Amino acid sequence: MSSNSLVELDRAHLIHPVASWRGHEKSGVRILTSAKGATVTDASGQTLIDGFAGLWCVNAGYGHESVVEAATRQLRDLPYATGYFGLASEPPIRLASRLAEHAPGDLDHVYFTLGGSDAVDTTVRFARYYWQARGLPQKDQFISLEQGYHGSTTVGAGLTALPLFHAGFGLPMDWQHKIPSHYAYRNPVGTDPSAIIAASVAQLRAKVVQIGGAERVAAFYAEPIQGSGGVLVPPAGWMAAMRAVCTELDILFVADEVITGFGRTGPLFACSDEGIVPDMLTTAKGLTSGYVPMGAVFLSDRIYQTIADHAGAAAVGHGFTYSAHPVSAAVGLAVLDLYEGGLLDNGRIMGARLQAGLAALADHPLVGDVRGRGMLAAVELVIDKAKKTPLPAAALPATRIFDRAWQNGLVIRAFASGTLGYAPPLCCTADEIDAIVERTRLTLDQTLEDADVRAELRG
């Protein structure tokens, strides 16, 4: 079938996530046809460096035959096995065991989901069950961070604090509360790390009091780095400080590592950067390197034992048809082999190169901030560095810069705020990292020539 025919079929039938439906009908779709390593090829034959690893997820890179073989073998042997009725298959059992070995502290118990959004929903259900089991059903309020992202299901989108995911959906719900982000570049307290940490600690304590005290609050959610909010990196010690407050107040601390997990920041789990052990931890994306859908929730031994003891002989009424899917688990095992076999090490080396390369763009007239950790980074664009004035809305950064980068052979995330997001595969070579930086500079130079941008700069 021709690509033109596919474009028309797409317009007529396929609803795209987080898209203007009318806008997409007008503009049409770009069709990807193949991929290998850190590159993707579209229907026109153009090959691009995927600087965003699909959607933060193809951590291992494309086209690993060992992963394809693992999935194919499992499809032939046992394509599906339910986890209900006391049944199981070998791959998820082995995957849960190996993940527990790598997880921080006593996060020894793993519940498999289909992705990150339903992993977050699962933590809400487990948190409520846990407090019921503790005899504290009034602890039913949840706190997350402004500019945080925790999925787009009804529950997760309410914990998410991005207006786009609330508008038209009646969210957030009244038991979902927010405190300000640590966003260092635009933090009212300035850029001093100790001041940012102190402000966040005070804001969390104040929100707990406002809600009705710690006896009302079930859990606090935080990403080690806020991904969809603009790759916002907290100062060193921030996660540990927030964890300490939650421990003191007997509030569950949930680390959302859907984006940061599996080598994205360096270690397998970003919580290891600060040596913290959350009560629950969510993952997805890099778990299978995006080859097949799968997510996971890690429970601390305390949470698991409390729920198990309370339920006794009764079933804990939470489950998905595709939880612990054997094909997804087989893929997860194969991808974990790749991480352990050198990809994490390569990711650390290439991550340092990426951070240094992007930092060298700080002298560009449009660059206000460069931030990141490992293979996760952002470049925030402004038209006035002193005032930190964002690009004008007329510059259409979410579309124009994405399109321009695409034409230059680079896939990045272009946020509406004018921030460029990067999350390349861990398999990148030095030449590919350098090309990401060079093509970004070219894209910035071209954007600098836009009439609406130049008009604002002259103003």
Backbone hydrogen bonds, N-H to C=O, Kabsch-Sander energy under -0.5 kcal/mol:
donor,donor_aa,acceptor,acceptor_aa,energy
6,L,2,S,-1.9
7,V,3,S,-2.2
8,E,4,N,-1.8
9,L,5,S,-2.4
10,D,6,L,-2.7
11,R,7,V,-2.3
12,A,8,E,-2.0
13,H,9,L,-1.9
14,L,9,L,-0.5
14,L,10,D,-1.3
15,I,13,H,-0.6
16,H,14,L,-0.5
19,A,16,H,-0.6
21,W,19,A,-0.8
24,H,20,S,-3.1
25,E,21,W,-2.0
26,K,22,R,-1.8
27,S,23,G,-2.5
28,G,24,H,-2.8
31,I,29,V,-0.5
32,L,30,R,-0.5
33,T,41,T,-3.0
34,S,41,T,-1.5
36,K,39,T,-2.2
37,G,62,Y,-2.5
39,T,36,K,-2.2
40,V,48,L,-2.4
41,T,34,S,-3.0
42,D,46,Q,-2.3
43,A,31,I,-2.3
45,G,42,D,-2.1
48,L,40,V,-3.1
49,I,409,G,-2.3
50,D,38,A,-2.9
50,D,48,L,-0.5
51,G,49,I,-1.5
51,G,411,V,-1.2
53,A,50,D,-1.1
55,L,53,A,-1.2
56,W,52,F,-2.5
57,C,53,A,-2.0
58,V,53,A,-2.5
59,N,57,C,-2.6
61,G,58,V,-1.0
62,Y,37,G,-3.0
65,E,63,G,-0.7
67,V,64,H,-0.7
68,V,64,H,-1.9
69,E,65,E,-2.9
70,A,66,S,-1.7
71,A,67,V,-2.2
72,T,68,V,-2.5
73,R,69,E,-2.8
74,Q,70,A,-2.0
75,L,71,A,-2.4
76,R,72,T,-1.9
77,D,73,R,-2.3
78,L,74,Q,-2.8
86,G,83,G,-0.5
87,L,84,Y,-1.9
93,I,89,S,-1.1
94,R,90,E,-2.4
95,L,91,P,-2.7
96,A,92,P,-2.6
97,S,93,I,-1.8
98,R,94,R,-2.4
99,L,95,L,-2.7
100,A,96,A,-2.2
101,E,97,S,-1.4
102,H,98,R,-1.2
103,A,99,L,-1.9
107,L,104,P,-1.8
108,D,106,D,-2.4
109,H,299,L,-1.5
111,Y,297,V,-2.7
112,F,110,V,-0.5
113,T,295,G,-2.4
119,A,115,G,-0.9
120,V,116,G,-2.2
121,D,117,S,-2.1
122,T,118,D,-1.8
123,T,119,A,-1.7
124,V,120,V,-1.7
125,R,121,D,-2.0
126,F,122,T,-2.7
127,A,123,T,-2.6
128,R,124,V,-2.2
129,Y,125,R,-2.3
130,Y,126,F,-2.7
131,W,127,A,-2.2
132,Q,128,R,-2.1
133,A,129,Y,-2.7
134,R,130,Y,-1.6
135,G,132,Q,-1.5
136,L,131,W,-3.2
139,K,136,L,-1.9
140,D,138,Q,-1.9
140,D,216,R,-1.0
141,Q,216,R,-1.9
142,F,175,W,-2.8
143,I,219,A,-2.3
144,S,177,H,-2.3
146,E,179,I,-3.1
147,Q,161,A,-1.7
148,G,145,L,-1.8
150,H,151,G,-0.5
157,A,153,T,-3.3
158,G,154,T,-1.0
159,L,155,V,-1.4
160,T,156,G,-2.4
161,A,148,G,-2.7
165,F,162,L,-2.0
166,H,163,P,-1.8
167,A,163,P,-2.5
169,F,166,H,-2.4
170,G,166,H,-0.6
171,L,166,H,-0.9
176,Q,173,M,-2.2
177,H,142,F,-3.0
177,H,175,W,-0.6
179,I,144,S,-1.7
186,R,183,Y,-0.6
187,N,184,A,-1.0
190,G,187,N,-2.2
196,I,192,D,-2.2
197,I,193,P,-2.6
198,A,194,S,-2.4
199,A,195,A,-2.3
200,S,196,I,-2.4
201,V,197,I,-2.5
202,A,198,A,-2.3
203,Q,199,A,-2.5
204,L,200,S,-2.4
205,R,201,V,-2.4
206,A,202,A,-2.5
207,K,203,Q,-2.2
208,V,204,L,-2.2
209,V,205,R,-2.0
210,Q,206,A,-2.6
211,I,207,K,-2.3
212,G,208,V,-1.2
213,G,208,V,-2.9
216,R,213,G,-2.3
217,V,213,G,-0.6
217,V,214,A,-0.6
218,A,141,Q,-3.1
218,A,216,R,-0.5
219,A,141,Q,-1.1
220,F,252,L,-2.9
221,Y,143,I,-2.5
222,A,254,V,-2.1
226,Q,232,L,-2.2
227,G,225,I,-0.8
230,G,227,G,-2.1
231,V,226,Q,-0.6
231,V,227,G,-2.1
232,L,226,Q,-2.3
233,V,231,V,-0.6
238,W,235,P,-2.3
241,A,237,G,-2.1
242,M,238,W,-2.4
243,R,239,M,-2.4
244,A,240,A,-2.1
245,V,241,A,-1.7
246,C,242,M,-2.0
247,T,243,R,-2.4
248,E,244,A,-2.5
249,L,245,V,-2.3
250,D,246,C,-0.6
250,D,247,T,-0.9
251,I,246,C,-2.8
252,L,218,A,-2.1
254,V,220,F,-2.9
254,V,252,L,-0.6
255,A,253,F,-0.6
255,A,280,M,-2.4
256,D,222,A,-2.3
256,D,254,V,-0.6
257,E,255,A,-1.0
257,E,282,T,-2.0
261,G,257,E,-1.9
262,F,268,L,-3.7
263,G,267,P,-1.3
265,T,260,T,-0.8
266,G,267,P,-0.5
272,S,269,F,-1.6
273,D,270,A,-2.0
274,E,271,C,-1.2
275,G,271,C,-0.6
276,I,271,C,-1.7
279,D,253,F,-2.3
280,M,253,F,-1.4
281,L,298,F,-1.7
282,T,255,A,-2.2
283,T,296,A,-2.4
286,G,258,V,-0.5
287,L,284,A,-3.3
288,T,285,K,-1.3
290,G,285,K,-1.5
291,Y,288,T,-2.0
295,G,113,T,-1.9
296,A,283,T,-2.3
297,V,111,Y,-2.6
298,F,281,L,-3.0
299,L,109,H,-3.1
300,S,279,D,-2.2
301,D,106,D,-1.0
304,Y,300,S,-2.6
305,Q,301,D,-2.9
306,T,302,R,-2.0
307,I,303,I,-2.2
308,A,304,Y,-2.8
309,D,305,Q,-2.7
310,H,306,T,-2.0
311,A,307,I,-2.4
312,G,308,A,-2.2
314,A,311,A,-2.4
317,G,315,A,-0.8
318,H,316,V,-2.6
323,S,320,F,-1.4
325,H,322,Y,-1.2
329,A,325,H,-2.5
330,A,326,P,-2.2
331,V,327,V,-2.2
332,G,328,S,-2.6
333,L,329,A,-2.4
334,A,330,A,-1.9
335,V,331,V,-2.6
336,L,332,G,-2.4
337,D,333,L,-1.9
338,L,334,A,-1.4
339,Y,335,V,-2.3
340,E,336,L,-2.6
341,G,337,D,-1.7
342,G,339,Y,-1.1
343,L,338,L,-2.1
344,L,339,Y,-1.7
346,N,342,G,-2.4
347,G,343,L,-2.8
348,R,344,L,-2.0
349,I,345,D,-2.0
350,M,346,N,-3.1
351,G,347,G,-2.4
352,A,348,R,-1.9
353,R,349,I,-1.6
354,L,350,M,-2.7
355,Q,351,G,-2.6
356,A,352,A,-2.1
357,G,353,R,-2.6
358,L,354,L,-2.7
359,A,355,Q,-2.1
360,A,356,A,-1.3
361,L,358,L,-1.9
362,A,359,A,-1.7
363,D,360,A,-0.6
364,H,361,L,-2.3
367,V,364,H,-1.5
368,G,366,L,-0.6
368,G,380,E,-3.0
369,D,380,E,-1.5
371,R,378,A,-2.4
373,R,376,L,-2.5
375,M,264,R,-1.6
376,L,374,G,-0.5
377,A,422,Y,-2.3
378,A,371,R,-2.7
379,V,420,L,-2.1
380,E,369,D,-3.0
381,L,379,V,-0.5
381,L,418,G,-1.7
382,V,366,L,-2.8
383,I,389,T,-2.7
384,D,389,T,-0.8
388,K,384,D,-1.5
389,T,384,D,-1.4
391,L,381,L,-0.6
395,A,392,P,-2.0
396,L,393,A,-2.0
399,T,396,L,-1.4
400,R,396,L,-3.0
401,I,397,P,-0.7
402,F,397,P,-0.7
403,D,399,T,-2.8
404,R,400,R,-2.3
405,A,401,I,-2.8
406,W,402,F,-2.4
407,Q,403,D,-2.3
408,N,404,R,-1.3
409,G,406,W,-2.0
410,L,405,A,-2.2
411,V,49,I,-2.6
412,I,410,L,-0.6
413,R,421,G,-2.2
414,A,412,I,-0.6
415,F,413,R,-0.7
415,F,419,T,-3.0
418,G,415,F,-2.0
420,L,379,V,-3.0
421,G,413,R,-3.5
422,Y,377,A,-2.8
423,A,51,G,-3.3
426,L,59,N,-3.5
428,C,425,P,-1.5
433,I,429,T,-2.3
434,D,430,A,-2.6
435,A,431,D,-2.0
436,I,432,E,-2.1
437,V,433,I,-1.9
438,E,434,D,-2.7
439,R,435,A,-2.9
440,T,436,I,-1.6
441,R,437,V,-2.3
442,L,438,E,-2.1
443,T,439,R,-2.0
444,L,440,T,-2.5
445,D,441,R,-2.7
446,Q,442,L,-2.2
447,T,443,T,-2.1
448,L,444,L,-2.3
449,E,445,D,-0.7
449,E,446,Q,-0.7
450,D,447,T,-1.6
454,R,450,D,-2.7
455,A,451,A,-2.4
456,E,452,D,-1.3
457,L,453,V,-2.3
458,R,454,R,-2.5
459,G,455,A,-1.5
